[in-house]
Amino acid sequence: MRKIPLHTHTLLLLIFLGMNVQAGSGFESWLNISLGQRLDYGLEAKVETEQWFASESPTYKHIEIMPQLIWHYSPRYDFTVGYAYDWTQQANRMITVGNSGFFDTTVKIPFQRFNLSSRQRLQFGTEATEEDQNGFVALYRPKTVLEYEMPWLPLRLMPFVADEVFFDMNTGVLLENRAQIGVAYRINKSWRIEVYGMRVDQWDMTGENSNFPVAGLNFAMQF
């Protein structure tokens, strides 16, 4: 069987991410910055922030701050407990404020030049708006990442694909899917940058779908 070149797979995935994106749905750019400090006994204290900027009003849409404690149990297993504060401004100017706690388990499986990771997150908390001050949030958020190390690429760039799903455990409804393709660059042992494109699909309670494209930048520091 003839092998399909890797760049062909990448092109096909880009086409898949871009297909059926609704015209006029807007464009967003996301910025994620994380700072981690290794501690004794395999622990790591980490603070992560995420901000969303939109091409349509309101331009500044979202900020999320997530302090967390990670236990690197082994090279293959991580366990995380954390807190998330988020502030979101909708297109109608309604503001939503969320406070939640989360627990992650992550399994990492290296295979030759591939690195596969599967993160399972349970997230529980409150979500308040001007109309509803007592919203309860219960989410299941699995995320899978596949990264490929290609030493012959310039700067030893590492292409990756990822997908994260948001399930509402209160209703059993799929709320959101985030499909990514990007490239990572490790500046040194402590600093890493990721640039990616993403398609975000969202569903309301009636099952109506909307989607929009995102260009993102992740900057991670670990000491």
BELFEN-V915781 format. One record per pair of residues at least 6 apart in sequence whose ideal C-beta (glycine too) atoms are under 8 Angstrom apart, sorted by the first residue. I is the first residue (numbers start at 1). GAP is how many residues later the second one is. D is the distance in whole Angstrom. If there is no record, write none. Layout:
i,gap,d
I,GAP,D
I,GAP,D
//
This chain:
i,gap,d
6,142,8
6,153,8
10,149,7
10,171,7
13,148,6
13,168,5
14,167,6
14,183,7
16,163,8
17,162,6
17,164,6
17,180,6
17,181,7
17,182,4
17,196,8
18,181,7
18,195,7
20,191,7
21,178,7
21,190,6
21,191,7
21,192,6
22,188,7
22,189,6
22,190,7
25,185,6
25,186,6
25,187,4
26,28,6
26,29,5
26,30,5
26,186,5
27,27,7
27,28,4
27,185,7
27,186,6
27,187,8
27,188,8
28,24,6
28,25,7
28,26,5
28,27,7
28,33,7
28,172,8
28,184,6
28,185,8
28,186,5
28,187,8
29,23,8
29,24,5
29,185,7
29,186,5
29,187,7
29,188,8
30,20,7
30,21,7
30,22,5
30,23,8
30,168,8
30,184,6
30,185,8
30,186,4
30,187,7
31,19,7
31,20,5
31,22,7
31,185,7
31,186,6
31,188,8
32,16,7
32,17,7
32,18,5
32,19,8
32,184,7
32,185,7
32,186,4
32,187,7
33,15,7
33,16,5
33,185,8
33,186,5
33,187,8
34,12,6
34,13,7
34,14,4
34,15,8
34,184,8
34,185,7
34,186,5
34,187,7
35,11,7
35,12,5
35,13,8
35,186,5
35,187,8
36,8,5
36,9,7
36,10,4
36,11,8
36,34,8
36,184,7
36,185,7
36,186,4
36,187,7
37,7,7
37,8,5
37,9,7
37,185,8
37,186,5
38,6,5
38,184,7
38,185,7
39,6,6
42,29,6
42,30,4
42,31,7
43,26,6
43,27,7
43,28,6
43,29,8
44,25,7
44,26,4
44,27,8
44,28,6
44,178,7
45,22,8
45,23,8
45,24,6
45,25,8
46,21,7
46,22,5
46,23,7
46,24,6
46,36,8
47,18,7
47,19,7
47,20,5
47,21,8
48,17,8
48,18,4
48,19,8
48,20,7
49,14,7
49,15,7
49,16,5
49,17,7
50,12,7
50,13,7
50,14,4
50,16,8
51,9,8
51,11,7
51,12,5
51,13,8
52,8,8
52,9,4
52,10,4
52,11,8
53,6,6
53,7,6
53,8,7
54,6,8
54,7,5
56,35,7
57,34,8
58,31,5
58,33,7
58,35,7
60,29,7
61,27,6
61,28,6
62,24,7
62,25,7
62,26,5
62,27,7
63,23,7
63,24,5
64,20,6
64,21,7
64,22,4
64,23,8
65,19,7
65,20,5
65,21,8
66,16,5
66,17,7
66,18,5
66,19,8
66,36,8
67,15,6
67,16,6
68,12,5
68,13,7
68,14,3
68,15,7
68,34,8
69,11,7
69,12,6
69,13,7
70,8,6
70,9,7
70,10,5
71,7,7
71,8,5
71,9,7
72,6,6
73,6,6
75,33,7
76,31,6
76,32,5
76,33,7
77,28,7
77,29,7
77,30,6
77,31,8
78,26,7
78,27,7
78,28,4
78,30,7
79,24,8
79,25,7
79,26,6
79,27,8
80,22,8
80,23,7
80,24,4
80,25,8
80,26,7
81,20,8
81,21,7
81,22,5
81,23,8
82,19,7
82,20,5
82,21,8
82,22,8
83,16,8
83,17,7
83,18,5
83,19,8
84,14,7
84,15,7
84,16,5
84,17,8
84,18,6
84,39,7
84,41,7
85,12,8
85,13,7
85,14,6
86,10,8
86,11,7
86,12,4
87,8,7
87,9,8
87,10,6
87,11,8
88,7,7
88,8,5
88,9,8
88,10,8
89,6,5
90,6,7
94,35,6
94,36,7
94,37,8
95,34,7
95,35,7
96,31,6
96,32,7
96,33,5
97,30,7
97,31,5
97,32,8
98,27,6
98,28,7
98,29,5
98,30,8
98,39,7
99,26,5
99,27,5
100,23,5
100,24,6
100,25,2
100,26,7
100,37,6
101,22,7
101,23,6
101,24,6
102,19,6
102,20,7
102,21,4
102,22,8
103,18,7
103,19,5
104,15,6
104,16,7
104,17,5
105,14,7
105,15,5
106,11,6
106,12,7
106,13,4
106,14,8
107,10,7
107,11,5
108,7,7
108,8,7
108,9,5
109,6,8
109,7,5
109,8,7
109,9,8
110,6,8
113,35,6
113,36,5
113,37,7
114,32,7
114,33,7
114,34,6
114,35,8
115,30,8
115,31,7
115,32,4
115,33,8
115,34,7
116,28,7
116,29,7
116,30,5
116,31,8
117,27,7
117,28,5
117,30,8
118,24,7
118,25,8
118,26,5
119,23,7
119,24,5
119,25,8
119,26,8
120,20,8
120,21,8
120,22,5
121,18,8
121,19,7
121,20,4
121,21,7
121,22,7
122,17,8
122,18,6
122,19,8
123,14,7
123,15,7
123,16,4
123,17,8
123,18,6
124,12,8
124,13,7
124,14,5
124,15,8
125,11,8
125,12,5
126,8,7
126,9,6
126,10,6
126,11,7
127,8,4
127,9,8
127,10,5
128,6,7
128,7,6
129,6,7
136,34,7
137,33,8
138,30,7
138,31,4
138,32,5
139,27,6
139,28,7
139,29,7
139,30,7
139,36,8
140,26,8
140,27,4
140,29,6
141,23,6
141,24,7
141,25,6
141,26,7
142,22,7
142,23,6
143,19,7
143,20,7
143,21,4
143,22,8
144,18,7
144,19,6
144,20,8
145,15,6
145,16,8
145,17,4
146,14,6
146,15,5
146,16,7
147,11,5
147,12,7
147,13,4
147,37,7
148,10,6
148,11,5
148,12,7
149,7,8
149,9,5
150,6,8
150,7,7
150,8,7
150,9,7
155,30,6
156,29,8
156,30,7
157,26,5
157,27,7
157,28,6
158,25,7
158,26,4
158,27,7
158,28,8
159,22,8
159,23,7
159,24,5
159,25,8
160,20,8
160,21,7
160,22,6
160,23,7
160,24,6
160,34,8
160,36,8
161,18,8
161,19,7
161,20,5
162,16,8
162,17,8
162,18,4
162,19,8
162,20,8
162,34,8
163,14,7
163,15,7
163,16,5
163,17,7
164,13,7
164,14,5
165,9,7
165,11,7
165,12,5
165,13,8
166,8,7
166,9,4
166,10,4
166,11,7
167,6,7
167,7,6
167,8,7
168,6,8
168,7,5
171,34,8
173,30,7
173,32,7
174,29,6
175,27,7
175,28,6
176,24,7
176,25,7
176,26,5
176,27,7
177,23,7
177,24,5
178,20,6
178,21,8
178,22,5
178,23,8
179,19,7
179,20,5
179,22,8
180,16,5
180,17,7
180,18,5
180,36,8
181,15,6
181,16,6
181,17,8
182,12,6
182,13,6
182,14,3
182,15,7
182,34,7
183,11,7
183,12,6
183,13,8
184,8,6
184,9,7
184,10,5
185,7,7
185,8,5
185,9,8
186,6,5
187,6,7
190,31,6
190,32,6
190,33,6
191,28,8
191,29,7
191,30,6
192,26,8
192,27,8
192,28,5
192,30,8
193,24,7
193,25,7
193,26,6
193,27,8
194,22,8
194,23,7
194,24,4
194,25,8
194,26,8
195,21,7
195,22,6
195,23,8
196,19,8
196,20,5
196,21,8
196,22,7
197,16,7
197,17,7
197,18,6
197,19,8
198,15,7
198,16,4
198,17,8
198,18,6
199,12,6
199,13,8
199,14,6
199,15,8
200,11,6
200,12,6
200,13,8
200,14,6
201,8,6
201,9,8
201,10,5
202,7,7
202,8,5
202,9,7
203,6,5
204,6,8
//
